[in-house]
């Protein structure tokens, strides 16, 4: 069963609240902001080649190409919530995230540089 889509107004509000006070944002706001930005990524970069994981809040498959269906995916990006939201909002570049070890990326297609920051409308 597919997850319910997060309403754009609710999702954008969560991202704005998180960006305004990252240190003081509640776990619920952080979780909603992560899930909403992952939702936007999967819609904009539709596909199943790359799995993007932001534990414990969510994971999506995205990027067009060969479909992955079972076992450990060959292309994975994983990061913590704060790093993901910094990437999604443009506060951190993909290159800087990789260089500082804040992003763990494996596989030939594990590159989100062309899809970040995520346009929030």
Secondary structure by P-SEA (a helix, b strand, c coil): cccccccaaaaaaaaaaaaaccccccaaaaaaaaaaaaaaaaaaaccccbbbbcccccccccccccccccccccbbbbbcaaaaaaaaaccccaaaaaaaccccccccccccccccccccc
